[in-house]
Structure formats: structure tokens, C-alpha cells
């Protein structure tokens, strides 16, 4: 009887050890040293390798602004693909030390994806009124009509002045801005036609309901149908299975690439590090540009 009890006890203890090992936490992304250093946003004239503060013409008398980066290999008269990026929600922190200020200067995806070469990179604001003045909004969407208006004008002006290829414009985002890929990027037919590809890391429009208007699945489905088969790169820390399941349930056919991000962090700083997932998104962008 004692032998049988001991066997059961050992088996139970062994299973507990196995369970703990199986549930081992995901690794910390900051354990990998970055190989890219994010350029700071400065006030000045746009130039190769600089990240500057700019304002679209119709908003020059406001506090609204975006960040523009011209690649180190930029030359006047040449055409370049464009990555337009939106910021995550501000005032965000978690137990792993991940944080987001919600500002245009705090974004990283476009720089990490391009390595600062070959792409014009824009970080766009969410626009709304505060104390009667138009400003950049650091949490959620501001006023969607103003946010959309600013995007269309800023992209048009940057493409016209700096050689952005209007047929090769990507929208990218992390967290709130991952939702923005569809919530803003597919808001209506006018803005939806701007994009050649979508890069959404951590969250996705319609997967869950949030505390803002039209975050429900029915409204998200209306937006998703404007995708019209264009490619999307979708990743999430711990796995993208929830988003994959949601998209399958919608019945909308698309060119979806899902990547399970094998780190615990809710951050876009992973693109500043030499990891497999960064190489995957770079390869995906290259294939989109080739029309594949």
C-alpha cells in the first residue's frame, strides 16, 4: 500500500514539474541587444537620415504634427515606398517594463522594418480638439474625420515633395495602432484605397470590443470588407491564434500572414533587434513590393 502511494506521489510530483516546465514564461525581448538605434525627432529641414517634425499644410497654425524620416539613401527625383505608422495608446505600462507614450516620436516599426534605408517613413497622429485647439491625441482616436483628413493630406504632400510612391504605401502599427490599420486605414473607401499592405502587431480590429464607438464585430466587418484581398502581416506576443480564428469566422478572404511572436513583451521595440521575426516581416514587405 505504501509502495503504491509512493508511486502515485512521485507520478503526481513529476507531472507537476512537467506542467511547470511546459508553462515556462515567454522570454524577455530586451535580453537581445539591439542593432539599430532609433533616431530622435528634431525640428529642422528634412534630409537623408534625419527624423524631423512636420505639419500638413492645412494644420500649420495648430499643434498637430507628424514625424518624417527620409532614408539614408534618399535622392531627389527618385521614388520610394512609404511606411505610414500610427502610435500605440499613451500612458501604457506593464509589469515587464513595456511602455507607450502614444506619441509620433515614440514609434519604431517603420525604422526597424526598413533599417533606415530604401523607405520613406512617416509617423502619423490621431487628431482631435483639446481646450478648443486641434492637437495630437495620445489615447484612442481623437476625431476620426480629422485623423483621416490629416493622414490623406500629409501622405499626399510627402509623396509629392519627397518622391513617395503612391502605389507603394504601407500602413503599420502596434497595439492601438495595430487596430488602427483597419479602424482608421479602412474607415471608408477614400482612405482604404491608399494602402498596398498592412502590418499589425499586437491586437486587431474586431477581435474584441473596446470602449469606443464601432469597436464591435459588426462594424469591424464592414471595414474589413474594404480590404479587397490586399496582404496583411499579423503578429502578436504569445501567438496570433485568436486573430486567425476571428478572421476565419468572418468569412472574408484575404492574403493573411500570421506570425506567433515568441516573446512576452507588448512593445514594438522588437524590430530594433536581430531576431527571426524581424527578418520575416522584412521578407514579407519585399514580396508585397514585388507584387507577390
N, C-alpha and C positions, 0 to 999 in steps of 0.2 A: 504493500500500500504506500509505504514511504517512498519507494523507488518510483512508483507511478506518479506520485505527487511531485517528486523532484523533476521528473521528465517533463511534466506539464509546466512546471515553473520555469525550467530552462527554455522550453519552447516559447512560452509567453514572453520571457525576457529577450530572447533572440529576435522575436517578431517586433518587439518594441524598439530594439536597436535598429533593425532594418527600416522600420517606419520613420524613425528619426533621420536616418541617412537619406531616405527617399524624399523627405520633406526639407532637406537642407536648403537654406535660403539662397536665392539667386546672388551671384557675385556683384561686387561694387564696381561700377564703371570707372571710378576715379583711381582704381588700382592700376589702371593702364595709363601710362604717361601720354599726354597729348603731343602730337607732332605738328599741330597748327596753333597759332596764336591769333585770336580774334582782334582785328584792327579796331581801334576806338573811333567812334563817330566824332568828327570835328566840324567846326564852322569854317568854310572856305570853298574854293572852286573845285569842281570835280576834276580828277586827274587819275591816271592809272595807279592802282594800288592804294588809293585813298577811299575812305568811307566818310561821306560828307552829309551834313544836314541840309535838306532841301524842302521847299514848299511848292505845291502845284499853284499855277498862276491865279486861279480863282480864289485861293485861300491865303494870298500873300499878306493880308492885313489881319491874320489870325495867328494863334499859337500852333495850329495844325502843321505837322511836318512828317516827312518820311526820311529814311536813310538810303543813300545811293552809294553803291560800290562799283567802280569800274575796274575790270580785271587788269592784272599787271601787263598783259599783252595787248591791251586796248590800243587801237589805232583809228584815227578819224577816217571816215569813208568806208569802213568795214562793217559787216553785220555780225551781230552776236545774239545767241539765245539769251533769254531773260528768266531769272528766277524771282518771282514775287512771293514774299514771305510775310505772314501775319504773326503777331506776338501771342504768347500764352497769357493766361489770366495773371493779373498782378496780385501782389500780397500773398503769394503762394509759397509755403514751405512745408517740408515733411520731415519725418524722423531720420531720414538718410542724409539730410543736408541739402536736398534739392530745393531750388527756389526759382521763382519767376517774378520779375518786376512789372511785366506787362508792357514794356516799352519797346519801341522800334530798335533802339540801340542794344537791347538785350537779346536779340535773336541770333541764331548760329547756323541754322540748317543750310542756307544758301552758300555760305562761305565754305563750310565743311564739304559739301557736295562738290563744289567746283574747285576747291583748293585755291581759290582766288584767281583762277585763270580761265579764260575762254567763255565766261558768262558775265553778263551784267546782273547785278544782284540788288534788288530793292526790298526794303522792309517797310511795309505799308501800315498806316494807322487805322484804328477804328475811330470814327469821328462822331462827336456829339457836343451838346451845349452844357456848359458848366458856368453858373453865375452869369448867364446870358451871353457867354462868349463861346465860340467854337474852339474846341481843344481836342487833343488826343485822349482817348478814353482807355484806361488800363484794365478795366474789368468788363467782360462781355462785349456787347456790340455797339454801344453808343446808339446812334440813329442809323439804321441800316441804309436808308436812302442816301444819307450824307457819306457814309462809309463807301458805298458803291460808287457814288459820284466822284469822290476823291480818287479812288482806285483807277477808274477809267481815264480820268484826266492825267493823273501822274504817269501812268503807263504810256499813254499816247505821247506825252511831252518827252519822256525819257527816250522812247524809241525814236522819235523824230530827231532829237538833238544828239543822241549818242550812238545811234546805229543799232538799236534793239530790233530784232526780227519779230515782227508782229505775228508771224506764223509759228513761232517757237517760244511761246510764253508759258512757263510753268507756274502753278500756284502750290505753295508748300506751307506746312505748319505743324506745330507741336502743341498738344493739349488743346486749349481753346482754339488755337489757330488750325489744328487738325480738323476740328469741327467746322471751322471757317472755310475749309476747302470746298465744302458743299453748301454750308449755310449762307456764306457770302458769295463764293465763287459760282454757285448755281442758283443764285437768288432769283434771277429772271433770265429771259432769253438774251437780253442785251449783254450782260456780263458773262453769261455762261459760254458764249462763243469765243471768248478771249483766249481760253486755255488749250494747250496741246497735251498737257499731262498734269496729274495731281499727286502730291506727296503728303501723306497724312500719317503722322507719328503720334501715338498715344491718344486715343479717342476717335470717334467717328460720328458724324451727323446721323441721328435717328436710332442709334443703338440703345440709348437711354434717354429718359425725359429729364430736362433741366428746368431751372426756374426762370425761363424766359419764353416769350411767345413763340409758337410754332416749332417747339422742340420735339413735338410728338411724332410718332412714326408716320402718320398720315401726311403731315406737312412735309416731313423729310423725304417721303417717297415722291412727292410732286417735284421736289428739287432734283432728286436722284435721276428721274426720268429725263432730265435735261443733259445728262452725261453723254448720251448718244454713243456709247461704246468707246469713248476715249479712255486711255490707260490710267490706272491709279496704282500707286505703290502704297501699301498699307502695312504699318508695323505697330507693335505695342509691346511694352515691357511685360515679360511673362508669357506672352502669346497673343496672337490675333484671332483666336478661335471664335470669340464672341462676335466680332465684327463679321467674320466669314459666315457664321450661322445667320446673322441678321440679313446679310446681302443675299444669301441663298433663299431666305424666306420671302424677300421682296419680289423675287421672280425677275428682277431686272438683270439682263445680260450685259456683261461688261468685261473689259480686259483688266482683271484684278490680280495683282501680285501681293501675296501675303507673306510677311516675314515675322517670325517669332523672335522678339528681341530678348536675348538671354541674360539680361541684367535687371537688377531690381529698381533702377533709378527712373524717376519721372523727370526727364530732362532732355534737352536737345544737344547737350554738350558731347554726346557720343560721336558726332560727326567730326569732332576735332581730334579723334583718336584713330590709330591704325587697326581697326577691327574689321572682321569679315562683313558685318552688316553695312558698313560704310562702302565697302567695295561693291556690295550687291546693289545699293541704291545708285551708285555711280554707273555701274553697268546698265541698270535699268534706264537711266536718263539717256545714256548713249544709244540704246536701242530705240527709244522713243524718237530721238532726233534723226535716226536713220529711217524712220517710218515703219518700224517693225512692231 
